[in-house]
Amino acid sequence: MDRRALHAALVEARIPGGYYWIEGVHEPVPTPPDFLFVRRGGDGGWETGAFERGTHEVLARHPDEAAACAHLLSLLV
């Protein structure tokens, strides 16, 4: 699963768009006060985490986009 497929799955599952942020695919404006995210990591891998009170907290690091997307999907559905 890539980021676009993840977004489609979340829309189909009727997960409100303000609950998540997917780098380059779904970046709500204005930015919600708290949400779960998937983004590229600094090491070339991927990260999933939570944004809360102005801080990104990485929950897990993943070797590839598919693993990160699967993790975020499991957190939201």
RAWO-V270662 format. One record per backbone hydrogen bond with DSSP energy under -0.5 kcal/mol. CO is the residue of the C=O (numbers start at 1). NH is the residue of the N-H. Records with the same first field share a line. If there is no record, write none. Layout:
BEGIN
CO->NH + NH
END
This chain:
BEGIN
2->6
3->7
4->8
5->9
6->10
7->11
8->12
9->13
10->15
11->14
14->16
16->19
17->20
19->36
21->23 + 38
22->25 + 26
26->22
33->53 + 54
35->51
36->21
37->49
38->23
39->47
41->44
45->41
46->62
47->39
48->59 + 60
49->37
50->52 + 57
51->35
52->55
55->52 + 57
56->58
57->50
60->48
62->46
64->68
65->69
66->70
67->71
68->72
69->73
70->74
71->75
72->76
73->77
END
